Protein backbone atom coordinates (compact mmCIF):
# COMPACT_ATOMS: atom_id res chain seq x y z
CA UNK A 1 0.00 0.00 0.00
CA UNK A 2 2.75 2.39 1.03
CA UNK A 3 4.46 1.56 -2.25
CA UNK A 4 1.44 2.74 -4.31
CA UNK A 5 1.06 5.96 -2.34
CA UNK A 6 4.67 6.77 -2.93
CA UNK A 7 4.27 6.32 -6.64
CA UNK A 8 1.57 8.97 -6.69
CA UNK A 9 2.92 11.50 -4.25
CA UNK A 10 6.62 11.03 -4.15
CA UNK A 11 7.98 10.03 -7.45
CA UNK A 12 7.67 12.90 -9.89
CA UNK A 13 8.25 15.99 -7.85
CA UNK A 14 5.68 18.25 -9.48
CA UNK A 15 6.25 21.99 -9.37
CA UNK A 16 3.70 22.07 -6.54
CA UNK A 17 5.77 19.56 -4.55
CA UNK A 18 8.99 21.45 -5.14
CA UNK A 19 7.31 24.64 -4.00
CA UNK A 20 5.98 22.86 -0.92
CA UNK A 21 9.49 21.65 0.00
CA UNK A 22 10.92 25.12 -0.42
CA UNK A 23 8.41 26.81 1.86
CA UNK A 24 7.95 23.94 4.37
CA UNK A 25 11.70 23.77 5.11
CA UNK A 26 11.52 20.19 6.35
CA UNK A 27 8.18 20.44 8.15
CA UNK A 28 5.18 18.23 7.33
CA UNK A 29 2.81 21.19 7.02
CA UNK A 30 2.90 24.86 6.06
CA UNK A 31 0.99 27.29 8.29
CA UNK A 32 -1.08 29.57 6.01
CA UNK A 33 0.53 32.72 7.40
CA UNK A 34 3.96 31.31 6.59
CA UNK A 35 2.92 30.92 2.96
CA UNK A 36 1.52 34.47 2.68
CA UNK A 37 4.56 35.94 4.44
CA UNK A 38 6.91 34.09 2.10
CA UNK A 39 4.81 35.28 -0.85
CA UNK A 40 5.03 38.93 0.23
CA UNK A 41 8.79 38.61 0.55
CA UNK A 42 8.97 37.91 -3.21
CA UNK A 43 7.17 41.23 -3.83
CA UNK A 44 3.84 39.69 -4.84
CA UNK A 45 0.66 40.82 -3.10
CA UNK A 46 -1.99 38.43 -1.90
CA UNK A 47 -4.48 40.72 -3.67
CA UNK A 48 -2.68 40.38 -7.03
CA UNK A 49 -5.37 39.66 -9.65
CA UNK A 50 -3.16 36.92 -11.13
CA UNK A 51 -3.34 35.00 -7.82
CA UNK A 52 -7.11 35.25 -7.45
CA UNK A 53 -7.80 31.50 -7.81
CA UNK A 54 -5.01 30.56 -5.42
CA UNK A 55 -6.19 32.99 -2.73
CA UNK A 56 -9.84 31.98 -3.05
CA UNK A 57 -8.87 28.32 -2.81
CA UNK A 58 -6.72 29.09 0.23
CA UNK A 59 -9.68 30.72 2.03
CA UNK A 60 -11.95 27.75 1.27
CA UNK A 61 -9.31 25.15 2.16
CA UNK A 62 -8.36 26.76 5.48
CA UNK A 63 -11.96 26.38 6.67
CA UNK A 64 -11.49 22.61 6.43
CA UNK A 65 -8.34 22.55 8.59
CA UNK A 66 -8.25 22.55 12.37
CA UNK A 67 -4.85 24.23 12.72
CA UNK A 68 -4.75 26.67 9.75
CA UNK A 69 -1.89 24.68 8.18
CA UNK A 70 -1.61 23.00 4.80
CA UNK A 71 -0.20 19.54 4.21
CA UNK A 72 1.28 18.73 0.84
CA UNK A 73 -2.02 17.63 -0.65
CA UNK A 74 -3.96 20.72 0.47
CA UNK A 75 -1.11 23.00 -0.54
CA UNK A 76 -1.13 21.52 -4.03
CA UNK A 77 -4.87 22.13 -4.30
CA UNK A 78 -4.39 25.82 -3.44
CA UNK A 79 -1.43 26.62 -5.67
CA UNK A 80 -1.99 24.52 -8.79
CA UNK A 81 -4.01 27.14 -10.69
CA UNK A 82 -1.22 29.74 -10.31
CA UNK A 83 1.78 27.44 -10.11
CA UNK A 84 3.81 29.01 -12.93
CA UNK A 85 3.75 32.49 -11.40
CA UNK A 86 4.42 31.16 -7.89
CA UNK A 87 7.35 29.02 -9.08
CA UNK A 88 8.86 32.05 -10.80
CA UNK A 89 8.47 34.07 -7.61
CA UNK A 90 10.03 31.50 -5.28
CA UNK A 91 12.84 30.54 -7.66
CA UNK A 92 13.79 34.23 -7.73
CA UNK A 93 13.12 34.52 -11.44
CA UNK A 94 11.54 37.98 -11.19
CA UNK A 95 13.30 41.09 -12.50
CA UNK A 96 14.32 42.05 -8.94
CA UNK A 97 15.35 38.69 -7.43
CA UNK A 98 16.08 39.90 -3.90
CA UNK A 99 13.07 42.13 -3.49
CA UNK A 100 13.28 42.58 0.28
CA UNK A 101 16.74 44.10 0.25
CA UNK A 102 15.79 46.35 -2.69
CA UNK A 103 12.70 47.52 -0.77
CA UNK A 104 14.88 48.35 2.22
CA UNK A 105 17.03 50.57 -0.03
CA UNK A 106 13.90 52.32 -1.33
CA UNK A 107 12.78 52.97 2.26
CA UNK A 108 16.15 54.58 3.02
CA UNK A 109 15.89 56.87 -0.03
CA UNK A 110 12.34 57.75 1.03
CA UNK A 111 13.49 58.70 4.55
CA UNK A 112 16.37 60.69 3.13
CA UNK A 113 14.03 62.84 0.98
CA UNK A 114 11.45 63.13 3.78
CA UNK A 115 13.75 65.49 5.67
CA UNK A 116 13.70 68.07 2.85
CA UNK A 117 11.61 71.11 3.63
CA UNK A 118 11.93 73.43 0.60
CA UNK A 119 9.35 74.24 -2.05
CA UNK A 120 5.83 75.68 -2.23
CA UNK A 121 2.55 73.81 -2.58
CA UNK A 122 0.79 74.98 -5.79
CA UNK A 123 -2.01 77.38 -4.83
CA UNK A 124 -3.48 78.74 -8.08
CA UNK A 125 -6.64 76.79 -7.29
CA UNK A 126 -7.94 76.02 -3.79
CA UNK A 127 -8.03 72.23 -4.39
CA UNK A 128 -4.24 72.12 -4.77
CA UNK A 129 -3.50 74.53 -1.93
CA UNK A 130 -5.31 72.39 0.64
CA UNK A 131 -2.78 69.51 0.51
CA UNK A 132 -0.38 69.31 3.45
CA UNK A 133 3.27 69.98 2.54
CA UNK A 134 4.21 66.99 4.74
CA UNK A 135 2.56 64.41 2.48
CA UNK A 136 5.20 62.19 0.88
CA UNK A 137 4.79 58.82 -0.82
CA UNK A 138 6.68 56.45 -3.09
CA UNK A 139 5.15 53.38 -4.74
CA UNK A 140 6.76 51.03 -7.22
CA UNK A 141 5.61 48.14 -9.35
CA UNK A 142 8.04 45.98 -11.35
CA UNK A 143 7.34 44.49 -14.77
CA UNK A 144 6.65 41.20 -12.93
CA UNK A 145 4.14 42.88 -10.63
CA UNK A 146 6.33 43.03 -7.51
CA UNK A 147 5.02 45.88 -5.36
CA UNK A 148 6.43 48.11 -2.67
CA UNK A 149 4.95 51.22 -1.11
CA UNK A 150 6.09 53.64 1.56
CA UNK A 151 4.42 56.76 2.98
CA UNK A 152 1.04 58.26 2.06
CA UNK A 153 0.49 55.97 -0.91
CA UNK A 154 -3.30 55.67 -0.60
CA UNK A 155 -4.14 59.41 -0.69
CA UNK A 156 -5.82 60.45 -3.97
CA UNK A 157 -4.39 63.41 -5.92
CA UNK A 158 -4.87 64.74 -9.45
CA UNK A 159 -2.60 63.64 -12.27
CA UNK A 160 -2.44 67.17 -13.72
CA UNK A 161 0.44 67.17 -16.23
CA UNK A 162 1.27 63.52 -15.47
CA UNK A 163 -1.71 62.72 -17.70
CA UNK A 164 0.02 64.26 -20.74
CA UNK A 165 2.21 61.27 -21.64
CA UNK A 166 -0.72 58.91 -21.05
CA UNK A 167 -3.11 60.71 -23.39
CA UNK A 168 -0.35 61.07 -25.99
CA UNK A 169 0.17 57.28 -25.74
CA UNK A 170 -3.58 56.74 -26.28
CA UNK A 171 -3.55 59.03 -29.34
CA UNK A 172 -0.61 57.17 -30.90
CA UNK A 173 -2.13 53.80 -29.97
CA UNK A 174 -5.32 54.80 -31.83
CA UNK A 175 -3.92 56.72 -34.82
CA UNK A 176 -0.23 55.85 -35.21
CA UNK A 177 2.83 58.09 -34.97
CA UNK A 178 2.61 59.70 -38.39
CA UNK A 179 -0.90 61.06 -37.91
CA UNK A 180 -0.36 62.42 -34.39
CA UNK A 181 2.84 64.23 -35.41
CA UNK A 182 1.11 65.95 -38.30
CA UNK A 183 -0.29 68.16 -35.55
CA UNK A 184 2.42 68.14 -32.85
CA UNK A 185 6.24 68.38 -32.93
CA UNK A 186 8.64 66.20 -30.98
CA UNK A 187 11.38 68.63 -29.93
CA UNK A 188 11.91 70.11 -26.46
CA UNK A 189 10.75 73.75 -26.55
CA UNK A 190 13.28 75.36 -24.22
CA UNK A 191 10.38 77.50 -22.99
CA UNK A 192 7.92 77.52 -20.09
CA UNK A 193 5.26 74.83 -20.43
CA UNK A 194 2.43 77.37 -20.70
CA UNK A 195 3.89 79.74 -23.33
CA UNK A 196 1.98 80.92 -26.40
CA UNK A 197 4.60 79.84 -28.84
CA UNK A 198 4.70 77.42 -31.77
CA UNK A 199 7.58 75.98 -33.78
CA UNK A 200 8.54 77.13 -37.29
CA UNK A 201 5.88 74.82 -38.78
CA UNK A 202 3.22 76.47 -36.61
CA UNK A 203 2.80 73.31 -34.53
CA UNK A 204 3.13 72.99 -30.75
CA UNK A 205 6.66 71.85 -29.87
CA UNK A 206 5.74 68.54 -28.19
CA UNK A 207 2.86 66.79 -26.37
CA UNK A 208 4.35 67.50 -22.91
CA UNK A 209 3.78 71.29 -23.01
CA UNK A 210 0.27 72.72 -22.63
CA UNK A 211 -0.14 73.74 -26.27
CA UNK A 212 0.86 70.26 -27.47
CA UNK A 213 -1.27 68.54 -24.84
CA UNK A 214 -4.33 70.60 -25.86
CA UNK A 215 -3.88 69.60 -29.52
CA UNK A 216 -3.25 65.99 -28.41
CA UNK A 217 -6.56 66.07 -26.51
CA UNK A 218 -8.35 67.01 -29.74
CA UNK A 219 -7.08 63.82 -31.42
CA UNK A 220 -8.75 61.42 -28.97
CA UNK A 221 -12.05 59.90 -30.13
CA UNK A 222 -12.75 62.65 -32.68
CA UNK A 223 -16.44 63.17 -33.39
CA UNK A 224 -17.62 61.62 -30.08
CA UNK A 225 -19.33 63.63 -27.33
CA UNK A 226 -17.22 64.80 -24.38
CA UNK A 227 -18.99 62.27 -22.17
CA UNK A 228 -18.01 59.40 -24.49
CA UNK A 229 -14.46 60.74 -24.79
CA UNK A 230 -14.09 60.99 -21.02
CA UNK A 231 -15.39 57.42 -20.53
CA UNK A 232 -13.02 56.20 -23.22
CA UNK A 233 -9.96 57.71 -21.51
CA UNK A 234 -11.10 56.56 -18.05
CA UNK A 235 -11.41 53.02 -19.38
CA UNK A 236 -7.81 53.27 -20.63
CA UNK A 237 -6.65 54.65 -17.27
CA UNK A 238 -8.31 51.76 -15.43
CA UNK A 239 -6.58 49.25 -17.68
CA UNK A 240 -3.20 50.98 -17.31
CA UNK A 241 -3.64 50.85 -13.51
CA UNK A 242 -4.70 47.19 -13.49
CA UNK A 243 -8.12 48.30 -12.21
CA UNK A 244 -6.68 49.98 -9.11
CA UNK A 245 -7.88 53.42 -8.00
CA UNK A 246 -8.72 55.94 -10.72
CA UNK A 247 -11.10 58.77 -9.79
CA UNK A 248 -12.08 62.27 -10.80
CA UNK A 249 -12.06 65.56 -8.86
CA UNK A 250 -14.97 67.62 -10.09
CA UNK A 251 -13.97 70.54 -7.86
CA UNK A 252 -10.52 70.63 -9.45
CA UNK A 253 -12.07 70.48 -12.92
CA UNK A 254 -14.41 73.43 -12.20
CA UNK A 255 -11.57 75.48 -10.69
CA UNK A 256 -9.15 74.71 -13.55
CA UNK A 257 -11.79 75.88 -15.98
CA UNK A 258 -12.46 79.09 -14.01
CA UNK A 259 -8.77 79.94 -13.60
CA UNK A 260 -7.68 78.73 -17.04
CA UNK A 261 -7.29 82.07 -18.85
CA UNK A 262 -3.81 81.19 -20.07
CA UNK A 263 -5.02 77.86 -21.47
CA UNK A 264 -7.97 79.59 -23.17
CA UNK A 265 -5.50 82.05 -24.70
CA UNK A 266 -3.39 79.12 -25.95
CA UNK A 267 -6.57 77.47 -27.29
CA UNK A 268 -7.59 80.52 -29.33
CA UNK A 269 -4.05 80.96 -30.62
CA UNK A 270 -3.99 77.29 -31.73
CA UNK A 271 -7.36 77.78 -33.39
CA UNK A 272 -6.16 80.89 -35.23
CA UNK A 273 -3.07 79.00 -36.47
CA UNK A 274 -5.26 76.05 -37.62
CA UNK A 275 -3.49 73.57 -35.35
CA UNK A 276 -6.55 71.38 -34.68
CA UNK A 277 -8.08 68.71 -36.95
CA UNK A 278 -10.86 70.14 -39.09
CA UNK A 279 -14.19 70.61 -37.38
CA UNK A 280 -12.77 70.70 -33.81
CA UNK A 281 -14.81 72.62 -31.24
CA UNK A 282 -11.98 74.32 -29.39
CA UNK A 283 -13.88 75.28 -26.21
CA UNK A 284 -15.21 71.78 -25.72
CA UNK A 285 -11.66 70.44 -26.22
CA UNK A 286 -10.47 72.75 -23.44
CA UNK A 287 -13.20 71.37 -21.21
CA UNK A 288 -12.03 67.86 -21.96
CA UNK A 289 -8.40 68.98 -21.38
CA UNK A 290 -9.29 70.31 -17.89
CA UNK A 291 -11.20 67.10 -17.14
CA UNK A 292 -8.21 64.95 -17.97
CA UNK A 293 -5.96 67.05 -15.71
CA UNK A 294 -8.47 66.40 -12.92
CA UNK A 295 -8.31 62.60 -13.07
CA UNK A 296 -7.29 61.29 -9.67
CA UNK A 297 -4.91 58.45 -8.82
CA UNK A 298 -3.07 57.27 -5.75
CA UNK A 299 0.66 56.63 -5.68
CA UNK A 300 -0.13 52.91 -5.70
CA UNK A 301 -2.38 52.92 -8.75
CA UNK A 302 -0.12 55.33 -10.67
CA UNK A 303 2.90 53.08 -10.06
CA UNK A 304 1.06 50.35 -11.99
CA UNK A 305 0.44 52.84 -14.83
CA UNK A 306 4.17 53.61 -14.91
CA UNK A 307 4.94 49.88 -14.80
CA UNK A 308 2.66 49.31 -17.83
CA UNK A 309 4.86 51.81 -19.69
CA UNK A 310 7.99 50.07 -18.37
CA UNK A 311 6.54 46.76 -19.59
CA UNK A 312 6.00 47.76 -23.23
CA UNK A 313 2.27 48.33 -22.87
CA UNK A 314 1.31 45.14 -20.99
CA UNK A 315 -0.12 45.75 -17.51
CA UNK A 316 2.08 43.65 -15.17
CA UNK A 317 -0.65 42.69 -12.71
CA UNK A 318 -3.36 41.73 -15.23
CA UNK A 319 -1.20 40.60 -18.13
CA UNK A 320 -3.45 42.58 -20.47
CA UNK A 321 -2.05 44.44 -23.49
CA UNK A 322 -3.18 48.07 -23.02
CA UNK A 323 -0.95 50.07 -25.39
CA UNK A 324 0.94 49.28 -28.60
CA UNK A 325 4.75 48.97 -28.36
CA UNK A 326 5.07 51.91 -30.77
CA UNK A 327 2.98 54.21 -28.57
CA UNK A 328 4.98 53.25 -25.47
CA UNK A 329 8.33 53.77 -27.17
CA UNK A 330 7.31 57.22 -28.46
CA UNK A 331 5.93 58.21 -25.07
CA UNK A 332 9.08 57.22 -23.19
CA UNK A 333 11.26 59.05 -25.74
CA UNK A 334 9.31 62.27 -25.25
CA UNK A 335 9.18 61.90 -21.48
CA UNK A 336 12.97 61.52 -21.53
CA UNK A 337 13.52 64.76 -23.48
CA UNK A 338 10.54 66.91 -22.45
CA UNK A 339 8.86 65.44 -19.37
CA UNK A 340 10.18 67.65 -16.58
CA UNK A 341 9.28 71.20 -17.70
CA UNK A 342 12.37 73.41 -17.92
CA UNK A 343 14.37 70.92 -15.87
CA UNK A 344 14.09 68.21 -18.57
CA UNK A 345 17.67 68.56 -19.85
CA UNK A 346 19.12 68.50 -16.33
CA UNK A 347 16.93 65.53 -15.41
CA UNK A 348 17.91 63.60 -18.56
CA UNK A 349 21.55 64.31 -17.75
CA UNK A 350 21.54 63.40 -14.05
CA UNK A 351 18.77 60.78 -13.82
CA UNK A 352 18.67 59.53 -17.42
CA UNK A 353 15.18 58.02 -17.18
CA UNK A 354 11.83 58.93 -18.74
CA UNK A 355 9.68 60.86 -16.26
CA UNK A 356 6.77 63.29 -16.12
CA UNK A 357 5.96 65.70 -13.34
CA UNK A 358 2.67 67.34 -12.43
CA UNK A 359 1.74 70.43 -10.46
CA UNK A 360 -0.04 68.34 -7.80
CA UNK A 361 3.42 67.05 -6.81
CA UNK A 362 3.56 63.76 -8.68
CA UNK A 363 6.53 62.41 -10.62
CA UNK A 364 5.79 59.43 -12.83
CA UNK A 365 9.13 57.65 -13.34
CA UNK A 366 9.81 54.72 -15.67
CA UNK A 367 12.79 52.37 -15.53
CA UNK A 368 12.23 50.65 -18.90
CA UNK A 369 11.96 46.85 -18.73
CA UNK A 370 12.33 46.99 -14.94
CA UNK A 371 9.71 49.01 -13.06
CA UNK A 372 7.43 52.01 -12.80
CA UNK A 373 7.51 54.40 -9.84
CA UNK A 374 5.23 57.19 -8.67
CA UNK A 375 6.64 59.71 -6.18
CA UNK A 376 4.24 62.26 -4.74
CA UNK A 377 4.86 65.25 -2.51
CA UNK A 378 3.01 68.57 -3.00
CA UNK A 379 5.79 71.16 -2.36
CA UNK A 380 7.22 72.24 -5.76
CA UNK A 381 10.46 73.95 -6.75
CA UNK A 382 10.61 77.08 -8.94
CA UNK A 383 10.23 74.97 -12.09
CA UNK A 384 7.08 73.21 -10.88
CA UNK A 385 8.64 69.85 -9.94
CA UNK A 386 8.17 68.07 -6.60
CA UNK A 387 11.19 68.85 -4.41
CA UNK A 388 11.20 65.50 -2.61
CA UNK A 389 10.36 63.65 -5.84
CA UNK A 390 13.40 65.10 -7.66
CA UNK A 391 15.62 64.23 -4.69
CA UNK A 392 14.32 60.64 -4.65
CA UNK A 393 14.86 60.15 -8.40
CA UNK A 394 18.39 61.55 -8.21
CA UNK A 395 19.26 59.38 -5.19
CA UNK A 396 17.80 56.27 -6.81
CA UNK A 397 20.08 56.59 -9.83
CA UNK A 398 23.09 57.36 -7.62
CA UNK A 399 22.42 54.08 -5.80
CA UNK A 400 21.32 51.78 -8.66
CA UNK A 401 22.61 51.47 -12.21
CA UNK A 402 19.28 52.59 -13.71
CA UNK A 403 20.56 55.61 -15.64
CA UNK A 404 19.97 55.09 -19.37
CA UNK A 405 23.73 55.23 -19.97
CA UNK A 406 24.96 53.27 -16.96
CA UNK A 407 26.91 50.42 -18.48
CA UNK A 408 25.54 47.14 -17.16
CA UNK A 409 28.83 45.31 -17.42
CA UNK A 410 31.24 47.92 -16.08
CA UNK A 411 29.21 49.87 -13.58
CA UNK A 412 31.08 51.86 -11.00
CA UNK A 413 30.25 50.52 -7.55
CA UNK A 414 26.51 50.86 -8.14
CA UNK A 415 23.92 48.37 -7.02
CA UNK A 416 22.28 46.28 -9.74
CA UNK A 417 19.08 44.97 -8.13
CA UNK A 418 18.47 42.91 -11.28
CA UNK A 419 21.34 40.61 -10.31
CA UNK A 420 21.19 38.13 -7.51
CA UNK A 421 23.60 38.42 -4.62
CA UNK A 422 26.01 35.52 -4.04
CA UNK A 423 24.41 34.23 -0.85
CA UNK A 424 20.94 33.73 -2.30
CA UNK A 425 19.02 30.51 -1.98
CA UNK A 426 20.33 29.51 -5.40
CA UNK A 427 22.11 26.84 -3.43
CA UNK A 428 18.79 25.37 -2.33
CA UNK A 429 17.57 21.89 -3.06
CA UNK A 430 14.59 23.15 -5.06
CA UNK A 431 16.75 24.48 -7.89
CA UNK A 432 18.84 21.34 -7.90
CA UNK A 433 15.85 18.98 -8.11
CA UNK A 434 14.10 21.20 -10.61
CA UNK A 435 17.12 21.07 -12.92
CA UNK A 436 17.34 17.29 -12.55
CA UNK A 437 13.60 16.97 -13.18
CA UNK A 438 13.71 19.02 -16.41
CA UNK A 439 16.99 17.48 -17.60
CA UNK A 440 18.79 20.82 -17.50
CA UNK A 441 22.44 19.75 -17.51
CA UNK A 442 23.78 23.28 -18.06
CA UNK A 443 22.03 24.46 -14.87
CA UNK A 444 23.51 21.50 -12.99
CA UNK A 445 26.95 22.43 -14.31
CA UNK A 446 26.47 25.95 -12.97
CA UNK A 447 25.40 24.62 -9.57
CA UNK A 448 28.38 22.26 -9.42
CA UNK A 449 30.71 25.12 -10.33
CA UNK A 450 29.24 27.26 -7.58
CA UNK A 451 30.21 24.42 -5.21
CA UNK A 452 26.65 23.43 -4.43
CA UNK A 453 26.18 20.16 -2.57
CA UNK A 454 24.92 17.93 -5.41
CA UNK A 455 23.79 15.25 -2.95
CA UNK A 456 21.28 17.43 -1.12
CA UNK A 457 18.03 15.73 -0.23
CA UNK A 458 14.49 16.97 -0.19
CA UNK A 459 11.76 16.42 2.36
CA UNK A 460 11.33 12.81 1.12
CA UNK A 461 15.11 12.21 1.26
CA UNK A 462 15.21 12.17 -2.52
CA UNK A 463 18.32 13.34 -4.38
CA UNK A 464 18.80 14.83 -7.81
CA UNK A 465 19.94 11.37 -8.91
CA UNK A 466 16.62 9.82 -7.83
CA UNK A 467 14.70 12.41 -9.83
CA UNK A 468 16.87 12.17 -12.95
CA UNK A 469 16.71 8.36 -12.89
CA UNK A 470 12.92 8.39 -12.53
CA UNK A 471 12.65 10.86 -15.42
CA UNK A 472 15.08 8.89 -17.62
CA UNK A 473 17.50 11.78 -18.12
CA UNK A 474 20.58 9.69 -18.93
CA UNK A 475 22.80 12.73 -19.53
CA UNK A 476 21.96 14.16 -16.12
CA UNK A 477 22.53 10.79 -14.44
CA UNK A 478 25.92 10.50 -16.14
CA UNK A 479 26.92 14.05 -15.19
CA UNK A 480 25.97 13.53 -11.52
CA UNK A 481 27.89 10.27 -11.35
CA UNK A 482 30.94 11.12 -13.45
CA UNK A 483 31.56 14.78 -12.79
CA UNK A 484 30.02 15.21 -9.36
CA UNK A 485 30.86 11.74 -8.02
CA UNK A 486 27.58 11.53 -6.13
CA UNK A 487 26.67 8.39 -4.19
CA UNK A 488 24.93 6.13 -6.75
CA UNK A 489 22.89 4.29 -4.09
CA UNK A 490 21.17 6.88 -1.84
CA UNK A 491 17.86 5.72 -0.34
CA UNK A 492 14.76 7.88 -0.11
CA UNK A 493 12.35 7.67 2.79
CA UNK A 494 10.67 4.65 1.23
CA UNK A 495 14.02 2.88 0.87
CA UNK A 496 14.22 3.27 -2.90
CA UNK A 497 17.47 3.89 -4.76
CA UNK A 498 17.83 5.66 -8.13
CA UNK A 499 18.25 2.17 -9.64
CA UNK A 500 14.81 1.16 -8.32
CA UNK A 501 13.32 4.24 -9.98
CA UNK A 502 14.97 3.57 -13.34
CA UNK A 503 13.78 -0.04 -13.27
CA UNK A 504 10.24 0.90 -12.25
CA UNK A 505 9.87 3.41 -15.09
CA UNK A 506 11.60 1.22 -17.67
CA UNK A 507 14.55 3.52 -18.41
CA UNK A 508 16.99 0.78 -19.54
CA UNK A 509 19.82 3.12 -20.57
CA UNK A 510 19.80 4.69 -17.11
CA UNK A 511 19.77 1.22 -15.48
CA UNK A 512 22.93 0.34 -17.43
CA UNK A 513 24.76 3.54 -16.39
CA UNK A 514 23.77 3.08 -12.75
CA UNK A 515 24.82 -0.59 -12.71
CA UNK A 516 28.36 0.31 -13.87
CA UNK A 517 28.72 3.00 -11.24
CA UNK A 518 27.19 0.88 -8.54
CA UNK A 519 29.98 -1.67 -9.02
CA UNK A 520 32.73 0.96 -9.21
CA UNK A 521 31.42 2.79 -6.17
CA UNK A 522 31.90 -0.13 -3.86
CA UNK A 523 35.62 -0.31 -4.88
CA UNK A 524 36.28 3.40 -4.89
CA UNK A 525 34.91 4.60 -1.60
CA UNK A 526 38.37 5.41 -0.33
CA UNK A 527 39.39 7.72 -3.21
CA UNK A 528 40.68 11.18 -2.34
CA UNK A 529 38.82 14.46 -2.45
CA UNK A 530 41.58 15.92 -4.64
CA UNK A 531 40.93 13.31 -7.33
CA UNK A 532 37.23 14.28 -7.28
CA UNK A 533 38.07 17.92 -7.79
CA UNK A 534 40.30 17.16 -10.79
CA UNK A 535 37.57 15.06 -12.36
CA UNK A 536 35.02 17.78 -11.79
CA UNK A 537 37.23 20.40 -13.43
CA UNK A 538 37.81 18.13 -16.40
CA UNK A 539 34.11 17.42 -16.93
CA UNK A 540 33.01 21.03 -16.61
Secondary structure, 3 states (H helix, E strand, C coil): CHHHHHHHHCCCCCHHHHHHHHHHCCCCCEEHHHHHHHHHHCCCCCCCHHHHHHHHHHHHHHHCCCCCEECHHHHHHHHHHHHHHHHHHHCCCCCCCCHHHHHHHHHHHHHHHHCCCCCEECCCCHHHHCCCCCCCEEEEEECCCCEEEEECCCCCEECHHHHHHHHHHHHHHHHCHHHHHHHECCCCCCCCCCCCCCCCCCCECCCCCHHHHHHHHHCCCCCCCHHHHHHHHHHHHHHHCCCCCEEECHHHHHHHHHCCHHHHHHHHHHHHCCCCCCCCCHHHHHHHHHHHHCEEECHHHHHHHHHHHHCCCECCCCCCECCCHHHHHHHHHHHHHHCCHHHHHHHHHHCCCEEEECCCCEEEEEECCCEEEEEECCEECCCCCEHHHHHHHHHHHHHECCCCCCCCCCCCCCECCCCCCCCCHHHCHHHHHHHHHHCCHHHHHHHHHCCCCCCCCCCCCCCHHHHHHHHCCHHHHHHHHHCCCCCCCCCCCCCCCHHHHHHHCCCHHHHHHHHHHHHHHHHHCCCCHHHHHHHHHHHC
